[in-house]
Amino acid sequence: MTGDVLTEKDLDVEEKKVFGRIIDMWSLGSEDDPYTLSTKSEVIKYSKKDGLTEEQILRVLKKLEDYKLIHMDEVDGKAYIKYNVEAVQIVKELQKTAYVNSRTKFIPPHH
């Protein structure tokens, strides 16, 4: 890792694929709750379409949490993947790449 701020270059391809899917789901959520679609199970389901196994995806999710880019909140038995302010740079960068498919730009909620 370089410096204090993580950039897209600090992530490997698997991490970019999974984080790109998470950003897609955040961008498709409602304005009131951008996290309505970003459940752990949905991220796993869509990341498998990128050729990743569930084990790889779970390992990447753990790494993204360790990097402090995301955190998970358990609500009604579902784990929702949420944005951390430390991810601001990577989110901006990844939205300019093929790793993020959504045409709707994700605007992080204010903390």
Secondary structure, 3 states (H helix, E strand, C coil): CCCCCCCHHHCCHHHHHHHHHHHHHHHHCCCCCCCCCCEHHHHHHHHHCCCCCHHHHHHHHHHHHHCCCEEEEEECCEEEEEECHHHHHHHHHHCCCCCCCCCCCCCCCCC
